[in-house]
Amino acid sequence: MARKTSETPRVDPYARVTSRIVADLEQGVRPWVKPWSAGNGGAPVTRPLRANGLAYQGINVLTLWTEAMLRGYTASTWMTYKQAADLGGQVRKGETSSTVFKAGTFTKEEQNSDTGEKAERSVAYLKAYSVFNVEQVDGLPTHFYAKAETKEERPFEVVEAAEAFFRATGSTIRHGGDRAFYSPGLDFIQMPPHAAFKDAVSYYATLGHEHIHWTGHGDRLGRTFGKRFGDSSYAFEELVAELGAAFLCADLALTLEPRADHASYIESWIRVLKQDSRAVFSAAGHAERAVRYLTGATLTADESNTDDQREAA
C-alpha cells in the first residue's frame, strides 16, 4: 500500500502576483499609481530599495509598492532576514515577510533521442524569496529610518533636470491641441501646451508615458506583441507604457498622474491578466527595458533578451 505524504501545494508565483494585481484592478485601482496618491505624506516616492541602496526593477517594483501601501509603510528599503541580522537589526516577532523574485538562467545538457548527440540549452528560472521593510526591523543603523523631506506643491515651473533628460533622448516633441500621444508612423510625440497641465510634474509624467511608447519604434526596441496577446496587443502596450511611466517617474522624482483616458483599459487588462498569469511579468520587463533605453543604461545580454517570461530582479 502506497504511503501517504502530506505536502504543501506549490503556489505558482506568477499566479500569486497576478491575482493580487487583478483584485486591485477590479476595484478600479491601478497599483502602480497607488503609491503616488496616498500614504506618503507628500514625500517623494522612489523605487523600492535593497539593503545596499540599489533599486529593485520590473515586477518587484509593483509588488513592493503594493505591499507598502497595503501595510502602511512609508520607508522604501527592504531586506532579507539575514541582511537585517548582519546589520545588527532584528525583525520583530510576529512580522510577516513580503515576496520578491529573482530571474536567471542555468545551462542544461540534453541528449537528442534520435541522434544521441548532446547539446546545452539555456533554461530560464524564477526564484521567490522573502524580504522585510525596515519598518518591521528594530536596531538597524539610524539612516535606514530617516524620513524623506516633504515636497510642497508649486505652480507650474520648468524642471530643468527633466527638460535635460527628455532632450537627451533625441525624440521629436510637438506642442498643440488637447491630446497627448505618440505617432509611430511619423515618429513624433504630441503634447498639449504646458498651460493645459495643472503643474509641471503632471506635464513631465505624461511626457514620460509617451516616451515609453516612443522606445517601441522599430529603430529602437522594436516592441511588438503577436499572437500571444492578439486583439489585446494595443491595451497591453498601454500597460507597458503605464508601468514604464511609473518606473521613470520614480527615477526622476516626479509624481505620476493617473490618466483618465486609460481607465477604459482596465477591463482589457483584467482580461489579459486572467488569461495569462505571466503577462504582468512580461509587461514589467518590457517597461524596465524601455526605461533603461531612455536613461542610456547598458543592458546585459540577459536583460536585452525579450523572452516574455523573464524579468530582471
C-alpha positions in Angstrom: 0.0 0.0 0.0 1.4 3.4 -1.0 2.4 5.6 1.8 0.5 8.9 2.0 2.5 12.0 2.3 1.4 15.5 3.3 2.9 18.2 1.2 2.1 21.9 0.9 0.8 22.6 -2.6 3.3 24.6 -4.6 1.9 28.1 -5.3 2.7 29.5 -8.7 4.5 32.8 -8.1 3.2 34.2 -11.4 -0.4 33.5 -10.4 0.1 34.8 -6.8 1.3 38.2 -8.0 -1.2 38.4 -10.9 -4.2 37.6 -8.7 -3.4 40.5 -6.3 -3.0 43.0 -9.2 -6.2 41.7 -10.8 -8.0 42.2 -7.4 -6.8 45.9 -7.3 -7.8 46.5 -11.0 -11.3 45.0 -10.3 -11.6 47.7 -7.6 -10.7 50.3 -10.2 -7.2 50.8 -8.6 -4.0 50.8 -10.6 -1.4 49.6 -8.1 1.4 51.3 -9.9 -0.3 54.7 -9.4 -1.4 53.9 -5.8 2.0 54.9 -4.1 1.9 58.3 -5.6 -1.6 59.2 -4.3 -1.7 58.1 -0.7 0.3 57.2 2.4 3.4 59.1 1.8 2.7 62.4 3.5 3.7 64.3 0.4 7.2 63.0 0.5 8.7 62.0 -2.9 8.2 58.3 -3.8 11.1 56.3 -5.1 11.5 52.8 -6.4 11.8 50.2 -3.6 15.4 49.9 -2.5 17.6 46.9 -1.4 19.6 47.0 1.8 22.6 48.2 -0.3 20.7 51.1 -1.7 20.3 49.7 -5.2 16.8 49.9 -6.7 14.5 47.0 -7.5 13.4 46.6 -11.0 10.4 45.3 -13.1 7.8 43.2 -11.3 9.5 43.7 -7.9 8.7 47.4 -8.0 5.0 46.7 -8.4 4.9 44.0 -5.7 6.8 46.1 -3.1 4.8 49.3 -3.8 1.6 47.3 -3.3 2.9 45.7 -0.1 4.0 49.1 1.2 0.5 50.6 0.5 -1.4 47.7 2.0 0.7 47.7 5.2 1.1 51.4 5.5 4.9 51.5 5.2 6.5 54.8 4.1 10.1 53.6 4.1 11.5 52.5 0.7 14.1 50.0 1.9 13.6 46.2 2.1 16.0 43.5 3.2 16.2 39.8 3.9 16.2 38.4 7.5 19.9 37.6 7.2 20.7 41.1 5.9 18.9 42.7 8.8 20.8 40.5 11.2 24.1 41.3 9.6 23.4 45.0 10.0 22.7 44.5 13.7 18.9 44.5 13.4 16.2 42.1 14.4 12.9 41.5 12.6 10.2 42.0 15.2 8.4 38.9 16.4 5.1 38.3 14.5 6.1 40.3 11.4 5.3 38.6 8.1 7.6 38.9 5.0 6.8 40.1 1.5 7.9 38.2 -1.6 10.2 39.4 -4.3 11.5 37.5 -7.3 14.9 36.8 -8.9 15.1 35.8 -12.5 18.1 34.0 -14.0 19.2 31.2 -16.3 21.1 28.0 -16.0 22.6 25.7 -18.6 21.2 22.2 -19.0 22.7 19.4 -21.1 20.2 17.4 -23.1 20.6 14.4 -25.3 18.8 14.2 -28.7 16.7 11.0 -28.6 17.2 10.5 -32.4 20.8 11.3 -32.9 22.2 10.7 -29.4 24.1 14.0 -29.7 24.3 16.1 -26.5 23.7 19.8 -26.6 23.5 22.6 -24.0 20.3 24.6 -23.6 19.8 27.8 -21.5 16.8 27.5 -19.2 15.1 30.4 -17.5 14.0 30.2 -13.9 12.2 32.4 -11.4 13.0 32.2 -7.7 10.9 33.7 -5.0 12.5 34.9 -1.7 11.3 36.9 1.4 12.1 40.4 2.4 11.0 42.8 5.2 10.5 46.5 5.2 12.9 48.4 7.5 9.8 49.5 9.5 9.5 45.8 10.5 13.0 45.7 11.9 14.5 47.1 15.1 18.1 48.0 15.8 19.2 49.0 12.2 21.6 51.9 11.7 19.7 55.2 12.0 19.9 56.2 8.3 17.5 53.4 7.5 14.8 55.1 9.4 15.4 58.6 8.1 12.2 60.3 6.8 12.2 61.9 3.3 11.6 65.6 3.2 8.1 66.6 2.2 7.8 68.5 -1.1 5.4 71.4 -1.3 3.2 71.8 -4.3 4.3 74.6 -6.6 2.8 76.3 -9.5 3.9 75.3 -13.0 7.6 75.9 -13.5 10.1 74.3 -15.8 12.1 71.5 -14.2 15.5 71.8 -15.8 16.6 68.2 -14.9 13.5 66.7 -16.6 13.9 69.0 -19.6 17.5 67.9 -20.0 16.6 64.3 -19.6 13.9 64.3 -22.3 16.0 66.5 -24.6 18.9 64.0 -24.4 16.6 61.2 -25.7 16.7 62.8 -29.2 12.9 62.5 -29.5 10.8 64.9 -31.6 8.2 66.7 -29.3 5.5 68.9 -30.7 3.1 71.0 -28.7 -0.5 71.9 -29.5 -4.1 70.5 -29.4 -5.7 68.8 -26.4 -4.3 65.3 -26.7 -1.0 63.6 -25.7 0.1 60.8 -28.0 2.9 59.2 -29.8 2.7 58.8 -33.6 4.5 55.6 -34.7 4.2 56.4 -38.4 5.7 59.9 -38.2 7.8 59.1 -35.1 7.0 62.1 -33.0 5.4 62.9 -29.6 2.5 65.3 -29.5 1.8 67.1 -26.2 -0.8 69.7 -25.2 0.6 73.2 -24.3 2.3 73.4 -20.9 -0.6 75.6 -19.6 -3.0 72.7 -20.2 -1.5 70.8 -17.2 -2.2 71.6 -13.6 1.5 71.7 -12.8 5.0 70.8 -14.2 5.2 67.3 -12.8 1.9 66.4 -14.4 3.3 67.5 -17.7 6.6 65.6 -17.4 4.8 62.5 -16.1 2.6 62.5 -19.3 5.7 63.2 -21.4 7.4 60.2 -19.8 4.4 57.9 -20.7 4.6 58.9 -24.3 8.4 58.4 -24.3 7.9 54.8 -23.2 5.7 54.4 -26.4 8.5 56.1 -28.4 11.0 53.4 -27.3 8.9 50.7 -29.0 9.7 52.0 -32.5 11.3 49.6 -34.9 14.6 51.6 -34.9 14.8 51.4 -31.1 13.5 48.4 -29.1 11.2 47.1 -31.8 8.5 46.2 -29.3 5.7 44.2 -30.9 3.2 41.7 -29.4 2.0 39.0 -31.7 -0.5 36.1 -31.3 0.1 35.8 -27.5 -2.0 39.0 -26.9 -3.9 39.1 -30.2 -6.7 41.7 -30.1 -5.4 42.9 -26.7 -2.0 43.9 -28.0 -2.8 47.7 -28.1 -4.1 47.6 -24.5 -1.1 45.6 -23.5 1.2 48.2 -25.0 -0.7 50.8 -22.9 0.0 48.7 -19.8 3.7 48.6 -20.7 3.7 52.4 -21.0 1.8 52.9 -17.7 4.3 50.7 -15.9 7.3 52.3 -17.6 6.0 55.8 -16.8 5.6 54.8 -13.1 9.2 53.5 -13.0 10.5 56.5 -14.9 8.7 59.0 -12.6 10.2 57.2 -9.6 13.7 57.6 -11.1 13.1 61.3 -11.9 11.4 62.1 -8.6 8.2 63.1 -10.4 4.6 62.5 -9.3 2.8 60.1 -11.6 -0.6 61.4 -12.6 -3.3 58.7 -13.3 -4.5 59.4 -16.8 -8.3 59.4 -17.1 -8.2 58.1 -20.7 -6.5 54.9 -19.5 -9.3 54.0 -17.1 -11.1 52.4 -20.1 -8.2 49.9 -20.5 -8.7 48.4 -17.0 -11.3 45.8 -18.2 -9.0 44.7 -21.0 -6.0 44.4 -18.7 -8.0 42.3 -16.3 -9.0 40.0 -19.2 -5.3 39.6 -20.3 -4.0 39.0 -16.8 -6.7 36.4 -16.1 -5.9 34.6 -19.3 -2.1 34.7 -18.7 -0.6 34.8 -15.3 2.8 35.8 -16.7 1.5 38.8 -18.6 2.2 41.3 -15.9 5.8 40.0 -15.5 6.2 40.4 -19.3 4.8 44.0 -19.2 7.1 44.9 -16.3 10.1 43.5 -18.1 9.3 45.5 -21.3 8.7 48.6 -19.2 12.0 48.2 -17.5 13.9 47.8 -20.8 12.1 51.0 -22.1 13.3 53.0 -19.1 16.8 51.6 -19.4 16.8 52.6 -23.1 15.7 56.2 -22.2 18.3 56.5 -19.4 21.0 55.1 -21.6 21.8 52.4 -19.2 23.7 49.4 -20.6 21.7 46.3 -20.8 23.3 42.9 -20.1 22.7 40.1 -22.5 20.0 38.6 -20.2 18.2 42.0 -19.8 18.1 42.6 -23.5 16.5 39.2 -24.1 12.9 39.8 -25.0 11.7 36.5 -23.6 8.3 37.4 -22.1 8.8 35.1 -19.2 12.0 36.9 -17.9 12.0 39.8 -15.5 15.1 41.5 -14.1 15.2 41.3 -10.3 
